[in-house]
């Protein structure tokens, strides 16, 4: 099991790096699909089959189709001689990325013995637990997110309508 985890983890990190380094937007979207599929495998390894199926169906399926439609609609191409940004911005981004990796390593190293983690693992990923946490603990953020997505969709339709 640990070998499978290491292989999937390496694939997830490699495809996530490809998402931000590939110049072609379609190739970047396909690398994002690979990253999302790797996350689905992680959910399956955590004995959360419902979350794994939802990850594949919703994110790797529907959302990526939407991304690809937007990429094709906007006809994005790599500009010749495009500048990747100033050196200070790239160095700052690298430093922030390293800080996040260090914080994640500290969090992961402290997680196995933590009582909150051990007590909640048996229900992780079940539809009942997701529904309970979504509609009781996170009801306000869920509703704000749905409102924000609705406003973004209406704004995108209005912007596209003016352009064409």
C-alpha positions as semicolon CSV with decimal commas, in nm:
position;residue;x (nm);y (nm);z (nm)
1;X;0,000;0,000;0,000
2;X;0,284;0,238;0,076
3;X;0,439;0,173;-0,265
4;X;0,110;0,260;-0,437
5;X;0,087;0,575;-0,226
6;X;0,440;0,681;-0,322
7;X;0,378;0,619;-0,694
8;X;0,050;0,812;-0,690
9;X;0,205;1,092;-0,482
10;X;0,493;1,131;-0,728
11;X;0,247;1,131;-1,018
12;X;0,027;1,390;-0,844
13;X;0,317;1,624;-0,769
14;X;0,465;1,585;-1,118
15;X;0,133;1,656;-1,289
16;X;0,066;1,951;-1,057
17;X;0,403;2,098;-1,154
18;X;0,316;2,044;-1,520
19;X;-0,009;2,239;-1,472
20;X;0,184;2,557;-1,398
21;X;0,489;2,504;-1,618
22;X;0,340;2,389;-1,950
23;X;0,292;2,668;-2,204
24;X;-0,003;2,515;-2,392
25;X;-0,331;2,572;-2,200
26;X;-0,485;2,246;-2,326
27;X;-0,185;2,046;-2,206
28;X;-0,206;2,229;-1,875
29;X;-0,574;2,132;-1,841
30;X;-0,491;1,768;-1,918
31;X;-0,219;1,775;-1,652
32;X;-0,482;1,909;-1,411
33;X;-0,705;1,612;-1,499
34;X;-0,415;1,382;-1,408
35;X;-0,373;1,563;-1,076
36;X;-0,744;1,533;-0,998
37;X;-0,741;1,162;-1,082
38;X;-0,447;1,117;-0,845
39;X;-0,649;1,282;-0,570
40;X;-0,932;1,039;-0,646
41;X;-0,690;0,750;-0,594
42;X;-0,590;0,903;-0,258
43;X;-0,957;0,911;-0,155
44;X;-0,996;0,548;-0,258
45;X;-0,690;0,457;-0,052
46;X;-0,851;0,631;0,249
47;X;-1,158;0,403;0,214
48;X;-1,375;0,690;0,093
49;X;-1,517;0,552;-0,233
50;X;-1,795;0,810;-0,248
51;X;-1,544;1,097;-0,246
52;X;-1,330;0,918;-0,506
53;X;-1,624;0,879;-0,743
54;X;-1,737;1,237;-0,689
55;X;-1,380;1,357;-0,751
56;X;-1,370;1,180;-1,087
57;X;-1,725;1,263;-1,194
58;X;-1,742;1,625;-1,085
59;X;-1,390;1,760;-1,099
60;X;-1,203;1,543;-1,348
61;X;-1,514;1,515;-1,563
62;X;-1,753;1,808;-1,559
63;X;-1,528;2,090;-1,440
64;X;-1,247;1,998;-1,679
65;X;-1,489;1,985;-1,971
66;X;-1,597;2,336;-1,872
67;X;-1,231;2,449;-1,855
68;X;-1,161;2,303;-2,198
69;X;-1,468;2,472;-2,346
70;X;-1,349;2,806;-2,206
71;X;-0,998;2,750;-2,341
72;X;-1,134;2,664;-2,684
73;X;-1,384;2,952;-2,677
74;X;-1,116;3,207;-2,586
75;X;-0,876;3,054;-2,840
76;X;-0,580;3,088;-2,606
77;X;-0,241;3,047;-2,764
78;X;0,111;3,089;-2,642
79;X;0,242;3,429;-2,739
80;X;0,579;3,436;-2,906
81;X;0,841;3,596;-2,685
82;X;0,608;3,598;-2,385
83;X;0,780;3,705;-2,066
84;X;0,742;3,475;-1,768
85;X;0,769;3,755;-1,516
86;X;1,045;3,937;-1,335
87;X;1,309;3,745;-1,144
88;X;1,200;3,882;-0,807
89;X;0,844;3,753;-0,861
90;X;0,966;3,406;-0,950
91;X;1,201;3,394;-0,649
92;X;0,925;3,518;-0,417
93;X;0,688;3,255;-0,553
94;X;0,948;2,985;-0,499
95;X;1,006;3,099;-0,140
96;X;0,633;3,095;-0,067
97;X;0,603;2,748;-0,222
98;X;0,887;2,621;-0,003
99;X;0,723;2,776;0,305
100;X;0,398;2,599;0,223
101;X;0,580;2,267;0,178
102;X;0,750;2,311;0,516
103;X;0,416;2,393;0,684
104;X;0,254;2,089;0,523
105;X;0,537;1,864;0,637
106;X;0,504;1,994;0,993
107;X;0,127;1,937;0,983
108;X;0,162;1,585;0,843
109;X;0,429;1,486;1,094
110;X;0,206;1,596;1,382
111;X;-0,119;1,449;1,248
112;X;-0,099;1,069;1,316
113;X;-0,110;1,089;1,697
114;X;-0,361;1,370;1,719
115;X;-0,684;1,254;1,886
116;X;-0,911;1,453;1,653
117;X;-0,762;1,278;1,350
118;X;-0,784;0,930;1,502
119;X;-1,144;0,972;1,617
120;X;-1,286;1,097;1,289
121;X;-1,122;0,852;1,049
122;X;-1,391;0,585;1,076
123;X;-1,655;0,814;0,919
124;X;-1,432;0,994;0,672
125;X;-1,581;1,031;0,326
126;X;-1,921;0,879;0,391
127;X;-2,218;1,056;0,233
128;X;-2,371;1,104;0,578
129;X;-2,058;1,274;0,713
130;X;-2,027;1,497;0,406
131;X;-2,392;1,601;0,427
132;X;-2,369;1,661;0,799
133;X;-2,059;1,879;0,777
134;X;-2,177;2,060;0,462
135;X;-2,525;2,153;0,582
136;X;-2,460;2,199;0,953
137;X;-2,102;2,307;1,009
138;X;-2,040;2,482;0,677
139;X;-2,386;2,601;0,572
140;X;-2,297;2,971;0,547
141;X;-1,975;2,920;0,342
142;X;-2,165;2,674;0,119
143;X;-2,440;2,928;0,048
144;X;-2,190;3,214;-0,004
145;X;-1,996;2,997;-0,251
146;X;-2,311;2,913;-0,444
147;X;-2,402;3,282;-0,460
148;X;-2,050;3,372;-0,574
149;X;-2,057;3,107;-0,848
150;X;-2,396;3,230;-0,967
151;X;-2,273;3,590;-0,985
152;X;-1,958;3,478;-1,170
153;X;-2,165;3,281;-1,421
154;X;-2,398;3,575;-1,488
155;X;-2,097;3,807;-1,522
156;X;-1,928;3,574;-1,768
157;X;-2,246;3,554;-1,977
158;X;-2,279;3,933;-1,982
159;X;-1,914;3,979;-2,079
160;X;-1,938;3,719;-2,354
161;X;-2,262;3,871;-2,483
162;X;-2,102;4,214;-2,522
163;X;-1,802;4,073;-2,701
164;X;-1,992;3,872;-2,961
